[in-house]
Amino acid sequence: MPDSRYLAIKKHYAVFKQLLLLTAITLPVAVVVGSMVALFLWLLTWAINFRFAHPWLLYLLPVAGVVIYFTYKFYGSSSEKGNNLVIDEIHQPGGGVPKRMTPLVLAATVVTHLFGGSAGREGTAVQMGGSIAQVVTNWFKLNAADNAVILTAGVAAGFGAVFGTPLTGAIFAMEVLTLGRVKYNAWLPCLVASIVADITVSAWGIHHTAYHIDIISNIPHLYGNHFPFQALLLVKVIIASIAFGLASWLFATSVHGVKDLFNKFIFPKWAIPVLGGMIIIALTFAIGKPDYLSLGIDAEHAGAVTIPSAFNAGGADTWSWLWKTIYTVVTLGTGFKGGEVTPLFYIGATLGNTLSVLMGAPVSLFAALGFIAVFAGATNTPLACTVMGAELFGSEYVLFFAVACFVAYLFSGHSGIYTSQQKNTPEFFEKRYIHQKLRKYI
């Protein structure tokens, strides 16, 4: 009878062999996903700049919404579920992620931005990643467990490539599936997929927006000069992060609430995107500027409020974060396509800008904290968002990044923007439990 040491070695070898096989399978997935993301980002840039040059396209937003509605109705199949379909298939394989999801979500997102809808791009990248990964898993006829790993790697590839944050992409793909649990069995395939997809995007000549935090010279350093730390600044960060968490809660509950409200009371259903487009047009007229349309990264006019401008003093209005919340909630809640993450970046950065003025804190640091913390609260991924802070802004302020992301996560409510995300946390760490305790003192 073989001894236990031999059996253990044999088991480890089998696990290592399977892991290498799955990692090898992710390579072509990553290259294809990276190429599709590069095409998507190029088309998105073209669509946004074309609308800048032809602002009258905004008036056709209701028509674009109807086209998107009927396209998904007649050709979309289960693709309408978007990111949640991919997450569901990872948890419990069913009908699979359809191949048609990739061209549908790519075209619908570009159309949404071409006509001024306020949406993001992560949802498109994640859905393309899941759809392309599903094609490969079908070719290899993988079992349910291996299928889940490759789909997760597809999510990592899409997310890492679209934002230029490969390490974040790998962690996000594992962390977003289940609140309170990270499936490390997918770590190597996810990391390889995210890195290769990001490299592929760069190879196609696509570049990502660079952000910068100004050096704060009056903060003493701790732990061998690695981490700037000041007690008063930490208190301000915690207070701001509570606000970031509440902004996440407002966004997530509003998106779900608007979608449910319109589906319950508006008939026929194709009228929902028509009404949504008309609301966006009316809001733009009422405000008198187009700053809250589309992604919010490039400036349509001098002095426009954008994510990069929020990193500078005076670069955001007091209520820019709320206006962007309203615009995006209406856009996504009425059936337009895209994602939530870039609008969450905008909401967080502009809210951080406003809070920095109120609390006398460094503007660029608080914009960066809001950028990642509102995202962390809305997606329940504080670890990935902490790493994103280091990848996008440098690791010097990672201590503040971690505090902001985890505090925002705790104060952002029990649910997030992904309804298929499972919960697996002890009661003490449940955000619902924390909210119940807080109500005793409020």
C-alpha positions in Angstrom: 0.0 0.0 0.0 1.5 3.4 -1.0 2.6 5.6 2.0 0.9 8.9 2.7 3.8 10.9 1.5 3.6 9.4 -2.0 -0.1 9.9 -2.2 0.3 13.6 -1.1 3.0 14.1 -3.8 0.8 12.5 -6.4 -2.1 14.7 -5.4 -0.1 17.9 -5.5 1.3 16.9 -8.9 -2.3 16.3 -10.2 -3.4 19.7 -8.9 -0.3 21.4 -10.4 -0.8 19.7 -13.7 -4.5 20.8 -13.9 -3.6 24.3 -12.9 -1.0 24.6 -15.7 -3.5 23.2 -18.2 -6.2 25.8 -17.2 -3.6 28.6 -17.3 -2.6 27.5 -20.8 -6.2 27.6 -21.9 -6.6 31.1 -20.6 -3.8 32.4 -22.9 -5.8 32.5 -26.1 -8.8 33.7 -24.1 -6.7 36.6 -22.8 -5.3 37.6 -26.2 -8.8 37.6 -27.8 -10.4 39.4 -24.9 -7.5 42.0 -24.9 -8.0 42.5 -28.7 -11.7 43.0 -28.3 -11.3 45.4 -25.4 -8.8 47.4 -27.5 -11.3 47.6 -30.3 -14.0 48.5 -27.8 -11.9 51.3 -26.3 -11.0 52.7 -29.8 -14.7 52.7 -30.8 -15.7 54.3 -27.5 -13.2 57.1 -27.9 -14.4 57.6 -31.5 -18.1 57.7 -30.4 -17.5 60.2 -27.6 -15.4 62.5 -29.7 -17.9 62.3 -32.6 -20.7 63.3 -30.2 -18.6 66.2 -29.0 -18.4 67.4 -32.5 -22.1 66.8 -33.1 -23.9 67.6 -29.9 -27.3 67.3 -31.6 -26.9 63.5 -31.4 -28.2 63.8 -27.8 -31.7 64.4 -29.1 -31.6 60.9 -30.7 -30.9 59.2 -27.4 -34.5 58.0 -27.0 -34.4 56.5 -30.5 -31.1 54.8 -29.7 -32.7 53.3 -26.6 -35.6 51.8 -28.6 -33.0 50.2 -31.1 -31.1 48.7 -28.1 -34.3 47.4 -26.6 -35.6 45.6 -29.7 -32.1 44.3 -30.5 -31.8 42.6 -27.2 -35.5 41.5 -27.3 -35.2 39.7 -30.6 -31.5 38.7 -30.6 -30.3 39.0 -27.1 -31.6 35.7 -25.5 -30.2 35.7 -22.0 -27.7 38.4 -22.7 -29.9 41.0 -21.1 -28.8 39.8 -17.7 -25.3 41.2 -18.4 -22.7 40.8 -15.7 -25.1 38.9 -13.5 -25.4 36.1 -16.1 -21.6 35.6 -16.1 -21.5 35.5 -12.3 -24.5 33.0 -12.2 -22.7 30.8 -14.7 -19.6 30.7 -12.5 -21.6 29.8 -9.5 -23.9 27.3 -11.1 -23.5 26.4 -14.8 -26.8 26.5 -16.7 -27.4 27.6 -20.2 -24.0 29.2 -20.6 -22.9 32.6 -21.6 -24.0 33.1 -25.2 -21.5 34.0 -28.0 -23.8 36.8 -29.1 -23.2 38.7 -25.9 -19.9 40.0 -27.1 -21.1 41.8 -30.3 -24.4 42.8 -28.7 -22.9 44.5 -25.6 -20.1 46.1 -27.6 -22.4 47.7 -30.1 -25.0 48.7 -27.5 -22.5 50.4 -25.3 -20.9 52.3 -28.2 -24.4 53.4 -29.3 -25.2 54.5 -25.7 -22.2 56.7 -25.5 -22.5 57.9 -29.1 -25.9 59.5 -28.2 -24.9 60.8 -24.8 -26.0 58.1 -22.3 -24.2 58.2 -18.9 -22.7 54.7 -18.5 -19.4 53.0 -18.0 -17.3 50.4 -19.8 -16.4 47.7 -17.3 -19.7 45.9 -17.8 -19.0 45.6 -21.5 -15.4 44.3 -20.9 -16.5 41.8 -18.3 -19.4 40.4 -20.5 -17.1 40.1 -23.5 -14.5 38.3 -21.3 -17.1 35.9 -20.0 -18.6 35.3 -23.5 -15.3 34.6 -25.1 -14.2 32.4 -22.3 -17.4 30.4 -22.6 -16.6 29.7 -26.3 -13.2 28.2 -25.3 -14.6 26.1 -22.4 -17.2 24.6 -24.9 -14.4 23.7 -27.3 -12.5 21.8 -24.5 -15.7 20.4 -23.0 -14.5 21.3 -19.5 -16.3 20.1 -16.3 -18.2 22.6 -14.1 -15.3 23.4 -11.8 -12.9 24.1 -14.6 -15.5 26.0 -16.5 -15.9 28.3 -13.6 -12.2 28.9 -13.4 -11.9 29.8 -17.1 -15.0 32.1 -16.9 -13.5 33.8 -13.9 -10.2 34.3 -15.8 -12.3 35.8 -18.7 -13.8 38.3 -16.2 -10.2 39.1 -15.0 -9.0 39.6 -18.5 -11.8 42.0 -19.4 -11.6 44.0 -16.2 -7.8 44.2 -16.1 -7.6 45.2 -19.8 -10.2 47.9 -19.8 -8.7 49.8 -16.9 -5.0 48.9 -17.4 -4.9 47.4 -13.9 -3.9 43.7 -14.3 -3.4 42.8 -10.6 -6.7 44.5 -9.7 -8.4 42.6 -12.5 -7.3 39.2 -11.1 -8.4 40.0 -7.6 -11.6 41.6 -8.6 -12.7 38.6 -10.6 -12.2 36.3 -7.6 -13.5 38.7 -4.9 -16.7 39.9 -6.7 -18.2 36.4 -7.0 -18.9 35.9 -3.3 -19.0 38.5 -0.5 -16.6 37.3 2.2 -14.8 34.6 0.3 -12.1 34.6 -2.4 -11.6 31.5 -4.5 -7.8 31.3 -4.7 -8.0 28.1 -6.9 -8.5 30.5 -9.9 -5.6 32.9 -8.9 -3.0 31.9 -11.4 -5.3 31.7 -14.4 -6.8 35.0 -13.5 -3.5 36.7 -13.0 -2.1 35.4 -16.3 -5.3 36.3 -18.2 -5.4 39.8 -16.8 -1.7 40.5 -17.5 -1.8 39.1 -21.0 -5.0 40.9 -21.9 -3.6 44.2 -20.6 -0.4 43.7 -22.6 -2.5 42.9 -25.7 -4.4 46.2 -25.3 -1.1 48.1 -25.1 0.2 46.2 -28.1 -2.7 47.5 -30.1 -1.6 51.1 -29.2 -4.4 51.8 -26.8 -3.4 53.9 -23.8 -5.2 54.5 -20.5 -5.8 57.8 -18.6 -3.1 58.6 -16.1 -3.9 60.0 -12.7 -1.6 61.7 -10.2 -1.7 62.5 -6.5 0.2 65.6 -5.4 3.0 65.0 -2.9 1.9 66.0 0.6 5.1 67.3 2.2 3.8 68.0 5.8 2.8 64.4 6.6 5.3 62.5 8.8 6.2 59.0 7.7 6.0 55.8 9.8 7.5 52.4 9.4 10.8 53.2 7.9 9.6 56.1 5.8 7.3 53.8 3.8 3.8 55.1 4.8 2.8 58.8 5.3 0.6 58.9 8.4 -1.1 61.7 10.4 -3.8 61.0 13.0 -5.9 64.0 12.0 -5.8 63.2 8.3 -6.7 59.6 9.1 -9.8 60.8 11.0 -10.8 62.9 8.0 -10.3 59.9 5.7 -12.6 57.8 7.8 -15.3 60.5 7.9 -15.0 60.9 4.1 -15.1 57.2 3.6 -18.4 56.9 5.5 -19.8 59.4 2.9 -18.2 57.4 0.1 -20.0 54.3 1.4 -23.3 56.1 1.6 -22.9 57.3 -2.0 -22.3 53.7 -3.0 -25.5 52.7 -1.2 -27.4 55.5 -2.9 -26.2 54.5 -6.3 -26.8 50.7 -6.0 -30.3 51.0 -4.5 -31.3 53.7 -7.0 -30.2 51.7 -10.0 -32.2 48.7 -8.8 -35.1 50.9 -7.7 -35.5 52.8 -10.9 -35.3 49.6 -13.0 -38.0 48.0 -10.9 -40.2 51.1 -10.9 -40.1 51.6 -14.6 -40.7 47.9 -15.3 -43.7 47.9 -13.0 -45.5 51.0 -14.3 -44.4 51.7 -17.9 -46.0 50.0 -20.8 -45.2 49.1 -23.5 -41.7 48.2 -22.4 -40.0 49.9 -25.4 -41.3 53.2 -23.9 -38.9 52.8 -20.9 -35.7 53.7 -22.8 -37.6 56.5 -24.6 -38.6 58.0 -21.3 -35.1 57.5 -20.0 -33.6 59.3 -22.9 -36.0 62.2 -22.6 -35.2 62.6 -18.9 -31.4 62.8 -19.8 -32.2 65.4 -22.4 -34.3 67.4 -20.0 -31.7 67.3 -17.2 -29.0 68.5 -19.6 -31.2 71.5 -20.6 -32.0 72.2 -16.9 -28.4 72.1 -15.8 -27.2 74.0 -18.9 -24.1 71.9 -19.5 -23.3 68.4 -20.9 -20.7 67.5 -18.2 -22.6 64.4 -16.9 -23.1 62.7 -20.2 -21.1 59.6 -21.3 -18.0 58.5 -19.4 -16.9 61.8 -17.9 -13.2 61.3 -18.6 -12.6 63.6 -21.6 -13.7 67.3 -21.4 -16.3 68.3 -24.0 -15.6 72.0 -23.3 -13.1 74.1 -21.4 -13.8 74.0 -17.7 -15.9 70.8 -17.9 -16.1 68.7 -14.8 -14.4 65.4 -15.5 -12.7 62.6 -13.5 -9.2 64.1 -14.1 -10.4 67.6 -13.3 -11.6 66.4 -9.9 -8.0 65.9 -8.9 -7.5 69.6 -8.9 -8.8 72.4 -6.6 -12.0 73.8 -8.1 -12.2 70.9 -10.6 -15.7 69.8 -9.5 -19.0 71.5 -8.5 -20.4 70.8 -5.0 -23.1 68.5 -6.4 -21.3 67.0 -9.4 -21.3 63.6 -7.7 -25.1 63.7 -7.2 -25.8 64.8 -10.8 -23.7 62.0 -12.1 -25.5 59.6 -9.9 -28.9 60.7 -11.2 -27.7 60.6 -14.9 -26.2 57.1 -14.6 -29.1 55.7 -12.6 -31.6 56.9 -15.3 -29.4 55.7 -18.1 -28.8 52.2 -16.8 -32.1 51.8 -15.1 -34.0 52.4 -18.3 -32.2 49.8 -20.4 -29.1 51.5 -21.9 -25.9 49.5 -21.9 -22.4 50.0 -20.5 -21.2 49.6 -17.0 -21.4 51.2 -13.6 -17.7 51.4 -12.6 -16.5 54.5 -14.5 -19.5 56.5 -13.4 -18.7 55.3 -9.8 -15.1 56.6 -10.3 -16.6 60.0 -11.4 -19.0 60.1 -8.4 -16.2 59.2 -6.0 -13.6 61.5 -7.4 -16.0 64.6 -7.5 -17.4 63.8 -4.0 -13.8 63.5 -2.7 -13.1 66.9 -4.3 -16.0 68.4 -2.5 -15.2 66.8 0.9 -11.6 67.9 0.7 -12.7 71.5 0.5 -15.1 71.1 3.4 -12.5 69.4 5.6 -9.4 71.2 4.5 -7.8 68.0 3.2 -5.5 67.4 0.2 -7.7 67.5 -2.9 -6.0 65.0 -5.2 -5.7 62.5 -2.3 -9.3 62.7 -1.4 -10.3 62.5 -5.1 -8.3 59.3 -5.4 -9.8 57.9 -2.2 -13.3 58.6 -3.5 -12.4 57.2 -6.9 -11.7 53.7 -5.4 -13.9 53.7 -2.3 -17.2 54.4 -3.9 -16.4 51.6 -6.3 -15.5 49.3 -3.4 -18.7 49.9 -1.6 -20.9 49.4 -4.7 -19.2 46.2 -5.8 -18.3 44.8 -2.4 -14.7 44.4 -3.4 -12.6 46.4 -0.9 -9.4 44.3 -1.4 -9.4 44.7 -5.2 -10.1 48.4 -4.9 -7.2 48.9 -2.4 -4.9 47.3 -5.0 -6.4 49.4 -7.7 -5.4 52.5 -5.7 -1.8 51.3 -5.7 -1.8 50.5 -9.4 -3.4 53.7 -10.5 -2.0 56.2 -8.0 1.1 54.6 -6.6 1.6 52.7 -3.3 2.7 55.6 -1.1 -0.8 56.2 0.3 -1.9 52.5 0.3 -2.7 52.7 4.0 -5.3 55.4 3.4 -6.5 53.5 0.4 -7.2 50.4 2.5 -9.0 52.4 5.2 -11.1 54.2 2.7 -12.1 51.1 0.8 -13.0 48.9 3.8 -14.8 51.7 5.6 -16.9 52.5 2.5 -17.6 48.8 2.1 -19.0 48.6 5.6 -21.2 51.6 5.2 -22.5 50.9 1.7 -25.4 48.7 2.6 -26.0 44.9 2.4 -26.4 44.6 -1.4 -24.4 46.0 -4.3 -24.8 46.6 -8.0 -24.4 42.9 -8.8 -27.5 41.0 -7.7 -26.0 37.6 -8.4 -23.1 38.2 -6.0 -23.4 35.6 -3.2 -23.0 36.3 0.5 -20.7 34.2 2.7 -19.7 36.2 5.8 -20.1 35.6 9.5 -22.9 37.6 11.2 -20.5 40.0 12.9 -19.0 41.1 9.6 -22.3 41.4 7.8 -23.0 44.9 6.8 -26.6 44.3 7.7 -25.5 43.5 11.2 -23.4 46.7 11.4 -26.4 48.8 10.2 -28.6 47.3 12.8 -26.1 48.2 15.5 -25.7 51.7 14.2 -29.5 52.4 14.2 -29.4 52.0 18.0 -27.2 55.1 18.2 -28.7 57.2 15.5 
